[in-house]
Amino acid sequence: MRLTIIRVIREHLRMPQTSAGLNPSWSEYNFDFTGATFGGGDLTYSRFNGTVSFARAVFSSGEVSFLEAVFSGGQVDLQRVLSWAKPPTFDPEVLENPPERLHLPFPTTSTPNRHL
């Protein structure tokens, strides 16, 4: 059940070019995942414009990917995650110059820029 919920949220956060037909987008909404348990998460191509809190959340297994995600507008707090099974993955540009309201966890990993 949990994976289905995360999948639905992810699909509504994805940018329009990767989720044709999903309207309206949920990227402007605020999400409070305080204390939630995740079994990994594919959040690639997601757009975060609202405030998102992962305070005391647990990522108990699997990988968490924020590759090609866009962070603009609202605050996204990943610093207060309780534990990660594996460090989350971001694009190198995000790690080198994070958006002002994105609070990155440590440690994090990146993948080589696939657009070069």
C-alpha positions in Angstrom: 0.0 0.0 0.0 2.8 2.5 0.9 4.5 2.0 -2.4 1.3 2.7 -4.2 0.8 6.0 -2.3 4.3 7.1 -3.0 3.9 6.2 -6.7 0.8 8.2 -7.0 2.4 11.3 -5.3 5.4 10.9 -7.5 3.4 10.8 -10.7 1.6 14.0 -9.7 4.9 15.7 -8.9 6.5 14.8 -12.2 7.1 17.4 -14.8 4.6 17.6 -17.6 6.8 16.2 -20.3 7.1 12.9 -18.4 3.5 12.7 -17.2 1.3 13.6 -20.0 -2.3 13.6 -19.0 -1.8 14.1 -15.2 -3.5 17.3 -14.5 -3.5 19.2 -12.2 0.1 18.8 -10.9 0.6 18.5 -7.2 4.0 20.3 -7.3 2.5 23.4 -5.7 1.2 21.4 -2.7 2.8 21.1 0.7 3.7 17.6 2.0 4.4 16.7 5.6 6.1 13.3 5.7 7.2 13.7 9.3 7.9 10.3 10.8 6.9 8.4 7.7 8.7 5.2 6.6 9.7 4.8 3.0 11.1 1.7 1.3 13.1 3.8 -1.2 11.7 6.1 -3.7 12.0 7.1 -7.3 11.4 10.8 -7.4 13.2 11.5 -10.7 11.8 14.2 -12.8 9.7 15.5 -9.9 9.0 19.2 -9.4 8.9 20.6 -5.9 7.4 24.1 -5.6 5.7 23.6 -2.2 7.1 23.0 1.2 8.0 19.4 1.9 9.2 18.0 5.2 10.8 14.7 5.8 11.6 15.3 9.5 12.3 12.1 11.4 11.4 10.1 8.2 13.0 6.7 7.7 14.2 5.4 4.3 14.4 1.8 5.4 15.5 0.1 2.1 16.2 0.7 -1.5 17.5 3.8 -3.3 16.1 7.3 -3.2 16.6 9.2 -6.4 16.1 12.9 -7.0 17.8 12.9 -10.4 16.4 15.5 -12.8 14.2 16.8 -10.0 13.4 20.6 -9.9 13.4 22.4 -6.6 11.9 25.9 -6.8 9.7 28.0 -4.6 9.0 26.1 -1.4 11.4 24.6 1.1 12.4 21.0 0.9 14.0 19.7 4.1 16.0 16.5 3.8 18.4 17.3 6.6 16.2 16.0 9.4 15.7 12.5 7.9 16.2 10.0 10.7 17.9 7.4 8.6 18.7 6.4 5.0 19.4 2.8 3.9 21.5 4.3 1.1 22.4 8.0 0.6 20.0 9.8 -1.8 21.1 10.5 -5.3 21.0 14.0 -6.9 22.3 15.6 -10.1 25.8 17.0 -9.7 24.6 20.5 -10.4 22.2 20.3 -7.4 25.0 19.2 -5.1 27.5 21.8 -6.4 25.0 24.7 -6.2 21.8 23.7 -4.3 18.7 25.8 -4.6 18.4 28.2 -1.6 15.5 26.5 0.0 16.7 22.9 -0.5 18.2 21.5 2.6 20.4 18.6 1.5 21.2 15.5 3.7 24.6 14.2 4.2 26.0 12.1 2.8 24.6 12.3 -0.7 25.7 10.8 -4.0 25.5 12.0 -7.6 25.7 10.5 -11.0 27.7 11.9 -13.9 25.8 14.4 -16.0 24.0 12.4 -18.6 23.5 15.4 -20.9 27.1 15.8 -21.9 
